[in-house]
């Protein structure tokens, strides 16, 4: 499936804004992304397997927080990273 990568994480994907990954759940998708682009999962998912507070994952425009949400090859996944500062 197509995964849209935010600018701050593109250093892991050699600058690509869209990549292909697979999995039956969002969690499996994140593991496949990490297999293809080592280190990227840690930036999105914490040690308790939860989406980090500054990250947002959308599957077909619906925000998800549960890594057990099922996905299919026709789904489109957008990863967003909140900006902070003052």
C-alpha positions, -999 to 999 in steps of 0.1 A, spaced: 0 0 0 11 36 -4 24 53 27 29 91 26 59 102 46 62 136 63 92 158 56 110 152 90 111 114 84 122 115 47 158 111 57 149 75 65 134 70 30 162 87 10 140 117 5 109 98 -8 76 113 1 57 81 -8 68 46 -2 53 11 -6 48 -12 24 27 -41 34 10 -57 64 -24 -69 76 -25 -44 104 -11 -9 111 14 -25 134 26 -50 108 28 -21 83 51 -2 107 73 -33 111 76 -36 73 84 1 70 112 -4 96 125 -34 77 127 -14 45 138 19 62 156 10 95 149 33 124 118 49 111 94 30 133 111 42 165 104 78 155 66 70 152 60 42 178 72 41 214 85 13 235 50 4 246 39 0 210 18 31 211 18 59 185 40 87 199 21 118 210 35 141 183 27 116 155 -6 110 137 -14 81 114 -44 82 91 -57 52 71 -80 64 43 -84 98 60 -94 83 94 -70 89 123 -60 57 141 -43 52 175 -46 14 176 -18 -6 158 -42 -35 156 -64 -18 130 -67 -39 99 -54 -25 66 -55 -38 30 -33 -33 -1 -58 -7 -15 -56 15 16 -37 48 16 -18 57 48 -7 92 57 18 98 85 19 133 99 42 148 125 31 177 147 53 207 147 62 224 180 81 254 191 73 290 197 
